[in-house]
Amino acid sequence: MFNKVLIANRGDVALRVIRACRELGIRTVAIHSTADTEAMHVRLADESVCVGPPAAKDSYLNIPAIISAADVTQADAIHPGLGFLAENARFAQIVEDHGRIFIGPTPHQIAMLGDKIEAKKAALAANLPIVPGGIEPVSGPEAAIAAANEAGYPVLIKAAAGGGGRGMQRVDNPENLRRAYEIATSEAEAAFGDGSVYVEKAIEQPRHIEVQVLGDGNGGAVHLGERDCTVQRRFQKLIEEAPSPVLTPEQRAYVGKLGADLAASIDYRGAGTVEFLYAGGQFYFIEMNARLQVEHPVTELVSGVDIVEAQLRIASGGGIGFRQDEIRFNGHAIEARINAEDPENFTPSPGRITLYHPPGGPGVRVDSHVFQGAMVPPYYDSLIAKLIVHADNRPAAISRLDRALGEYAIDGVRTNLPLQRRILASDDFIQSEIDVVWLERWLAS
């Protein structure tokens, strides 16, 4: 096992890694910007290094400064957390070139899975079902029109080099395709430095189902069940739960095996998430995220597996540590993302937290880096906490989450706590009669 791990991230994920390391007897190094000098991950790590000014590009994305911090502190491994450099193949390669272990997939795997076209090819090779459409970038608007005609409208034009809804355009008829192609390529170039796009069939009213996998890097892989992440706004998840309330046991076993098969087929190393659209009883592979996910706690609560500890064990050469048939799933878990933002118009709400009282009680977990008096800076993501509950079944979990949301007290910044309670109380959510654009329709109604 490692002696010292540098955490190349901030916020609740940095705390999550620090806690896992501490339980394994591993010393930790926190990096931080000048805006995060008083942050909780800086306070709790064994050592800390300032890597730059507030802007992420000058600090948390500053690769030379991060490598220098690892050199100065003699850290023997680097955990990238999630976001920032977590899926940056160049960073992973530089870490390895400097004689340190990158706690995550190999640089090659990150690069391959970060390219949506190459990821689809890998999925096809592993016999996963994919969304109908081309698996090669289109070379221009005429090629995009031809691909759309073959797939059948409506279609999505999607960036090959990224996700999160950037560089994505829905097209319902041929008349709008040329303009949508221009917008998508421009957005993709601006967001990812690569304007390549491809065209695929738009699956109508799908759910978002994702499978948590662990790979040992040598062809061994297991899955930890699925998560349902259908409650989204502009492709950003707000509520996640495990297991999915709409899958049968047979479908659950099937999609879990699909995820593990893909990981095994590419000798995947570490934790990853295989994502699917689900509609009409069919699954369609869309991408694989080569990192830890924000919503990993719901899987931990139903599977009993510490995913971050598994990352550390695999990266240190210890393997996965258990077989697929040794995993036992129990109960239902739901996570609500708590953002510092206006609950009506979703604009960020940075500032100092003047009151902070998290909920508690049986089956309640709060992953957060904030505290009373903490600053929520304007430079980073607005996520300030993840509230996760676990109960015997879904109705009990919904009731427990509503109770916990009602207990959560945060003043000084605005939050989406009221919105989360409204969602939980909606008949559509309770009956699980939703799709990935349900929230936007519901908010507009």
C-alpha positions as CSV (number, residue, x, y, z in Angstrom):
1,M,0.0,0.0,0.0
2,F,1.1,3.6,-0.5
3,N,2.9,5.7,2.1
4,K,1.6,9.1,0.9
5,V,-1.0,10.1,-1.6
6,L,-1.4,13.6,-3.1
7,I,-5.0,14.5,-3.8
8,A,-5.2,16.7,-7.0
9,N,-8.7,18.1,-6.3
10,R,-10.8,20.0,-3.8
11,G,-14.2,19.9,-2.0
12,D,-16.0,16.9,-0.8
13,V,-14.2,14.4,-3.0
14,A,-10.8,15.5,-1.6
15,L,-12.2,14.9,1.9
16,R,-13.6,11.5,0.8
17,V,-10.1,10.4,-0.4
18,I,-8.4,11.8,2.8
19,R,-10.8,9.7,4.9
20,A,-10.2,6.5,2.9
21,C,-6.5,7.0,3.1
22,R,-6.5,7.7,6.9
23,E,-8.4,4.5,7.5
24,L,-5.7,2.6,5.5
25,G,-2.9,4.4,7.4
26,I,-1.8,6.4,4.3
27,R,-0.6,10.0,4.8
28,T,-2.2,12.6,2.6
29,V,-1.2,15.8,0.8
30,A,-3.9,18.4,-0.1
31,I,-3.3,20.9,-2.9
32,H,-5.2,24.2,-2.9
33,S,-5.6,27.5,-4.5
34,T,-5.3,30.8,-2.6
35,A,-9.2,30.8,-2.5
36,D,-9.2,27.5,-0.6
37,T,-6.6,28.3,2.0
38,E,-9.1,27.7,4.8
39,A,-10.9,24.8,3.1
40,M,-11.7,21.7,5.1
41,H,-9.6,19.4,2.9
42,V,-6.6,21.6,3.6
43,R,-7.2,21.4,7.4
44,L,-7.6,17.7,7.5
45,A,-4.8,16.5,5.2
46,D,-1.4,15.7,6.8
47,E,0.3,18.3,4.5
48,S,-0.9,20.9,2.1
49,V,0.6,22.8,-0.8
50,C,-0.7,26.0,-2.5
51,V,-0.6,25.5,-6.2
52,G,-1.8,28.8,-7.5
53,P,-4.3,31.6,-7.5
54,P,-8.1,31.1,-7.5
55,A,-8.8,30.5,-11.2
56,A,-8.8,26.7,-11.8
57,K,-6.6,27.0,-14.8
58,D,-3.9,28.5,-12.6
59,S,-4.2,26.0,-9.7
60,Y,-6.3,22.8,-9.9
61,L,-5.5,22.5,-13.6
62,N,-1.9,23.6,-13.2
63,I,-0.1,20.3,-14.0
64,P,3.5,21.6,-13.4
65,A,2.6,23.0,-10.0
66,I,0.8,19.8,-9.0
67,I,3.7,17.6,-10.0
68,S,6.1,19.9,-8.1
69,A,3.9,19.6,-5.1
70,A,4.2,15.8,-5.3
71,D,8.0,16.1,-5.7
72,V,8.3,18.4,-2.7
73,T,6.2,16.3,-0.4
74,Q,7.5,13.0,-1.8
75,A,4.1,11.6,-2.5
76,D,4.3,8.2,-4.2
77,A,0.8,8.4,-5.8
78,I,-1.7,10.9,-7.0
79,H,-5.5,10.6,-6.7
80,P,-7.2,12.9,-9.2
81,G,-10.6,12.9,-7.5
82,L,-13.4,13.8,-10.0
83,G,-13.6,16.7,-12.4
84,F,-10.6,18.9,-13.1
85,L,-7.8,16.5,-14.3
86,A,-9.5,13.2,-13.4
87,E,-10.0,12.3,-17.1
88,N,-7.0,14.0,-18.5
89,A,-4.8,11.4,-20.2
90,R,-1.9,13.7,-20.5
91,F,-1.9,14.4,-16.8
92,A,-2.1,10.6,-16.0
93,Q,0.9,10.1,-18.4
94,I,2.9,12.9,-16.8
95,V,2.3,11.4,-13.4
96,E,3.6,8.0,-14.5
97,D,6.5,9.6,-16.4
98,H,7.6,11.2,-13.1
99,G,7.7,7.8,-11.4
100,R,4.4,8.1,-9.5
101,I,1.3,6.0,-9.6
102,F,-1.9,7.5,-11.0
103,I,-4.8,6.2,-9.0
104,G,-7.1,5.6,-11.9
105,P,-7.2,4.0,-15.3
106,T,-4.2,4.0,-17.6
107,P,-3.5,7.0,-19.8
108,H,-4.4,4.9,-22.8
109,Q,-7.8,3.9,-21.3
110,I,-8.6,7.5,-20.4
111,A,-7.8,8.8,-23.9
112,M,-9.8,6.0,-25.5
113,L,-12.9,6.3,-23.3
114,G,-12.7,10.1,-23.5
115,D,-13.2,9.8,-27.3
116,K,-16.8,8.9,-27.7
117,I,-16.2,7.3,-31.1
118,E,-13.5,5.0,-29.8
119,A,-15.6,4.2,-26.7
120,K,-18.5,3.1,-28.9
121,K,-16.1,0.9,-30.9
122,A,-14.9,-0.7,-27.7
123,A,-18.5,-1.2,-26.6
124,L,-19.4,-2.8,-30.0
125,A,-16.3,-5.1,-29.7
126,A,-17.6,-6.2,-26.2
127,N,-21.1,-6.9,-27.7
128,L,-22.8,-4.0,-25.9
129,P,-25.9,-2.5,-27.6
130,I,-25.3,1.1,-28.8
131,V,-27.5,3.9,-30.0
132,P,-28.2,3.6,-33.8
133,G,-26.1,5.9,-35.8
134,G,-22.6,6.5,-37.1
135,I,-19.5,5.5,-35.1
136,E,-17.2,7.8,-37.1
137,P,-17.0,11.6,-36.9
138,V,-18.7,13.3,-39.8
139,S,-16.5,15.3,-42.1
140,G,-18.9,18.2,-42.8
141,P,-22.5,19.3,-43.0
142,E,-23.3,17.1,-46.0
143,A,-21.9,14.0,-44.3
144,A,-23.9,14.9,-41.2
145,I,-27.1,15.2,-43.3
146,A,-26.4,11.7,-44.8
147,A,-25.8,10.2,-41.4
148,A,-29.0,11.8,-40.0
149,N,-31.0,10.4,-43.0
150,E,-29.6,6.9,-42.3
151,A,-30.3,7.0,-38.5
152,G,-33.7,8.6,-38.9
153,Y,-34.9,11.8,-37.2
154,P,-34.8,13.0,-34.6
155,V,-31.0,12.9,-34.2
156,L,-28.4,14.2,-31.8
157,I,-25.2,15.8,-33.1
158,K,-22.6,15.2,-30.3
159,A,-19.0,16.2,-29.6
160,A,-16.7,13.2,-30.0
161,A,-14.2,14.5,-27.4
162,G,-16.5,15.4,-24.5
163,G,-19.8,15.3,-22.7
164,G,-21.9,17.1,-20.2
165,G,-24.2,18.4,-22.9
166,R,-21.6,20.7,-24.4
167,G,-21.3,20.4,-28.2
168,M,-24.6,18.6,-28.4
169,Q,-27.6,19.6,-30.6
170,R,-30.9,17.9,-31.1
171,V,-32.3,18.1,-34.7
172,D,-35.9,17.1,-35.4
173,N,-35.9,17.8,-39.2
174,P,-33.5,18.1,-42.1
175,E,-34.1,21.9,-42.4
176,N,-32.3,22.6,-39.1
177,L,-29.4,20.2,-39.4
178,R,-26.9,22.4,-41.2
179,R,-27.2,25.2,-38.6
180,A,-27.1,22.7,-35.7
181,Y,-24.0,21.1,-37.1
182,E,-22.3,24.5,-37.2
183,I,-23.3,25.2,-33.6
184,A,-22.2,21.8,-32.3
185,T,-18.8,21.9,-33.9
186,S,-18.2,25.4,-32.7
187,E,-19.2,24.5,-29.1
188,A,-17.1,21.3,-29.2
189,E,-14.0,23.3,-30.4
190,A,-14.5,25.9,-27.7
191,A,-15.1,23.3,-24.9
192,F,-12.7,20.5,-25.8
193,G,-10.3,21.9,-28.4
194,D,-11.7,19.4,-30.8
195,G,-14.6,20.2,-33.1
196,S,-15.2,16.6,-34.2
197,V,-18.8,15.5,-33.9
198,Y,-20.9,12.5,-34.8
199,V,-24.6,11.8,-35.4
200,E,-26.8,9.3,-33.7
201,K,-30.5,8.6,-33.2
202,A,-32.2,10.5,-30.5
203,I,-33.8,8.0,-28.1
204,E,-37.1,9.4,-27.1
205,Q,-38.0,9.8,-23.4
206,P,-35.1,7.6,-22.1
207,R,-34.0,7.0,-18.5
208,H,-30.3,7.3,-17.6
209,I,-29.0,4.1,-16.1
210,E,-25.3,3.6,-15.2
211,V,-23.3,0.7,-13.9
212,Q,-20.5,1.0,-11.4
213,V,-17.6,-1.2,-12.3
214,L,-14.2,-2.1,-10.8
215,G,-11.4,-3.5,-12.9
216,D,-8.1,-5.0,-11.8
217,G,-6.2,-3.9,-14.9
218,N,-5.6,-7.5,-16.0
219,G,-8.9,-8.5,-17.5
220,G,-10.7,-9.1,-14.2
221,A,-13.8,-6.9,-13.4
222,V,-16.9,-6.8,-11.3
223,H,-20.0,-4.6,-11.2
224,L,-21.5,-3.0,-8.1
225,G,-25.0,-2.7,-9.5
226,E,-26.7,0.1,-11.3
227,R,-27.7,3.6,-10.5
228,D,-30.7,5.5,-11.9
229,C,-29.7,9.1,-12.7
230,T,-32.8,10.2,-14.6
231,V,-33.5,13.4,-12.7
232,Q,-31.4,15.9,-14.6
233,R,-31.5,19.5,-15.7
234,R,-29.6,20.3,-18.9
235,F,-27.7,17.0,-18.6
236,Q,-26.6,17.7,-15.1
237,K,-27.8,15.2,-12.5
238,L,-29.7,16.3,-9.4
239,I,-30.9,13.1,-7.8
240,E,-29.5,9.6,-8.1
241,E,-30.7,6.3,-6.7
242,A,-29.8,2.7,-6.5
243,P,-31.1,0.3,-7.5
244,S,-33.2,1.7,-10.4
245,P,-36.9,1.5,-9.5
246,V,-38.0,0.4,-13.0
247,L,-35.7,-2.6,-13.8
248,T,-36.6,-6.2,-13.2
249,P,-34.1,-8.5,-11.5
250,E,-33.3,-10.0,-14.9
251,Q,-32.7,-6.6,-16.5
252,R,-30.5,-5.6,-13.5
253,A,-28.3,-8.7,-13.9
254,Y,-28.1,-8.1,-17.6
255,V,-27.0,-4.5,-17.6
256,G,-24.6,-5.2,-14.7
257,K,-22.9,-7.9,-16.8
258,L,-22.7,-5.6,-19.8
259,G,-20.8,-3.1,-17.7
260,A,-18.4,-5.7,-16.3
261,D,-17.9,-7.2,-19.7
262,L,-16.8,-3.9,-21.2
263,A,-14.4,-3.2,-18.3
264,A,-12.9,-6.7,-18.6
265,S,-12.6,-6.5,-22.4
266,I,-10.3,-3.4,-22.2
267,D,-8.3,-4.6,-19.1
268,Y,-9.8,-1.6,-17.3
269,R,-8.0,-0.5,-14.1
270,G,-9.8,1.1,-11.1
271,A,-13.3,2.5,-10.7
272,G,-15.4,3.5,-13.7
273,T,-19.0,4.0,-14.7
274,V,-20.6,2.5,-17.9
275,E,-23.6,4.7,-18.9
276,F,-26.7,3.6,-20.8
277,L,-29.9,5.1,-22.0
278,Y,-32.9,2.9,-21.3
279,A,-36.2,3.1,-23.2
280,G,-38.8,0.6,-24.4
281,G,-37.1,-2.2,-22.5
282,Q,-33.8,-1.7,-24.3
283,F,-30.4,-0.5,-23.1
284,Y,-28.2,1.6,-25.3
285,F,-24.5,2.3,-24.4
286,I,-23.6,6.0,-24.5
287,E,-20.2,6.3,-22.8
288,M,-17.9,5.1,-20.0
289,N,-16.6,7.6,-17.4
290,A,-13.1,6.7,-16.5
291,R,-13.2,8.1,-12.9
292,L,-15.0,8.2,-9.6
293,Q,-18.5,9.6,-9.9
294,V,-20.2,12.2,-7.8
295,E,-23.0,9.7,-7.1
296,H,-20.8,6.9,-5.9
297,P,-22.1,7.0,-2.3
298,V,-25.5,5.5,-3.3
299,T,-23.7,2.4,-4.6
300,E,-21.5,2.2,-1.5
301,L,-24.6,2.1,0.7
302,V,-26.4,-0.6,-1.2
303,S,-23.3,-2.8,-2.0
304,G,-21.3,-2.3,1.2
305,V,-18.2,-1.7,-0.9
306,D,-15.9,1.3,-0.2
307,I,-15.2,2.4,-3.8
308,V,-12.4,4.8,-2.9
309,E,-10.6,2.2,-0.8
310,A,-11.0,-0.2,-3.8
311,Q,-9.4,2.4,-6.0
312,L,-6.4,2.6,-3.7
313,R,-6.1,-1.1,-3.3
314,I,-6.2,-1.7,-7.1
315,A,-3.7,1.1,-7.9
316,S,-1.3,-0.3,-5.3
317,G,-1.4,-3.8,-7.0
318,G,-3.7,-5.5,-4.5
319,G,-6.4,-6.4,-7.0
320,I,-10.2,-6.0,-6.5
321,G,-10.3,-8.1,-3.3
322,F,-13.6,-9.9,-3.9
323,R,-15.5,-11.8,-6.6
324,Q,-18.8,-10.9,-8.2
325,D,-20.7,-13.6,-6.3
326,E,-19.5,-12.2,-3.0
327,I,-21.3,-8.9,-3.4
328,R,-24.6,-8.6,-1.6
329,F,-27.0,-5.8,-2.4
330,N,-29.2,-4.4,0.4
331,G,-32.0,-1.9,0.5
332,H,-32.4,1.4,-1.4
333,A,-30.3,4.6,-1.4
334,I,-31.0,8.0,-2.8
335,E,-28.6,11.0,-3.2
336,A,-29.6,14.6,-3.5
337,R,-27.0,17.1,-4.7
338,I,-27.1,20.3,-2.7
339,N,-25.9,23.3,-4.8
340,A,-25.2,26.8,-3.8
341,E,-27.5,28.3,-6.3
342,D,-30.8,30.1,-6.7
343,P,-33.5,27.4,-6.6
344,E,-35.6,29.4,-9.2
345,N,-33.2,30.5,-11.9
346,F,-30.2,28.3,-11.0
347,T,-27.6,31.1,-10.9
348,P,-24.7,30.4,-8.6
349,S,-24.8,31.8,-5.1
350,P,-21.2,32.2,-3.8
351,G,-20.6,33.8,-0.4
352,R,-19.9,32.9,3.3
353,I,-22.0,30.3,5.0
354,T,-23.3,32.0,8.2
355,L,-25.3,29.0,9.5
356,Y,-24.6,25.3,8.8
357,H,-26.4,22.4,10.4
358,P,-26.4,19.1,8.5
359,P,-29.1,16.5,9.1
360,G,-28.5,13.2,11.0
361,G,-30.2,10.1,12.3
362,P,-30.3,6.5,11.1
363,G,-29.4,5.9,7.4
364,V,-28.3,9.5,6.7
365,R,-24.9,10.3,5.2
366,V,-23.7,13.8,4.3
367,D,-20.6,14.2,2.1
368,S,-19.7,17.9,2.3
369,H,-16.6,20.1,2.6
370,V,-18.4,23.2,4.0
371,F,-19.0,24.4,7.6
372,Q,-20.3,27.4,9.4
373,G,-18.1,30.3,8.4
374,A,-16.8,28.6,5.2
375,M,-16.5,30.6,2.0
376,V,-18.2,29.3,-1.1
377,P,-15.9,30.8,-3.8
378,P,-17.3,31.8,-7.2
379,Y,-14.5,30.1,-9.1
380,Y,-15.6,26.4,-9.0
381,D,-18.6,24.1,-9.2
382,S,-21.6,25.1,-7.1
383,L,-21.9,21.7,-5.4
384,I,-21.5,22.1,-1.7
385,A,-22.9,18.8,-0.3
386,K,-24.3,15.4,-1.2
387,L,-27.1,14.2,1.1
388,I,-27.5,10.4,0.8
389,V,-29.9,8.2,2.6
390,H,-30.3,4.4,2.9
391,A,-33.4,2.5,3.9
392,D,-35.0,-0.9,3.4
393,N,-37.0,0.1,0.4
394,R,-37.6,3.1,-2.0
395,P,-40.7,4.6,-0.2
396,A,-38.8,4.5,3.1
397,A,-35.8,6.1,1.4
398,I,-37.9,8.9,-0.1
399,S,-39.5,9.6,3.3
400,R,-36.1,9.6,5.0
401,L,-34.5,11.9,2.4
402,D,-37.4,14.3,2.7
403,R,-37.0,14.3,6.5
404,A,-33.3,14.9,6.2
405,L,-33.7,17.7,3.6
406,G,-36.1,19.4,6.0
407,E,-33.5,19.3,8.8
408,Y,-30.7,20.7,6.6
409,A,-30.1,24.4,7.6
410,I,-27.8,26.5,5.5
411,D,-27.8,30.3,5.6
412,G,-25.5,32.9,3.9
413,V,-25.9,31.4,0.4
414,R,-29.0,30.3,-1.5
415,T,-29.3,26.6,-2.1
416,N,-31.5,24.2,-4.1
417,L,-32.9,22.5,-0.9
418,P,-36.4,23.7,-1.6
419,L,-36.3,22.4,-5.1
420,Q,-35.1,19.0,-4.0
421,R,-38.1,18.7,-1.6
422,R,-40.5,19.7,-4.3
423,I,-39.1,17.0,-6.6
424,L,-39.4,14.3,-3.9
425,A,-43.1,15.3,-3.3
426,S,-44.0,15.1,-7.0
427,D,-46.3,12.2,-8.1
428,D,-44.1,11.6,-11.1
429,F,-41.0,11.0,-9.0
430,I,-42.8,8.9,-6.5
431,Q,-44.3,6.7,-9.2
432,S,-41.0,6.9,-11.1
433,E,-42.7,7.9,-14.3
434,I,-39.9,10.2,-15.5
435,D,-37.3,10.5,-18.2
436,V,-34.2,12.6,-18.7
437,V,-36.0,15.7,-19.7
438,W,-38.9,15.3,-17.2
439,L,-37.5,17.8,-14.8
440,E,-37.3,20.6,-17.4
441,R,-40.9,19.9,-18.5
442,W,-42.0,19.8,-14.9
443,L,-40.3,23.1,-14.0
444,A,-41.9,24.8,-17.0
445,S,-45.4,23.6,-16.2
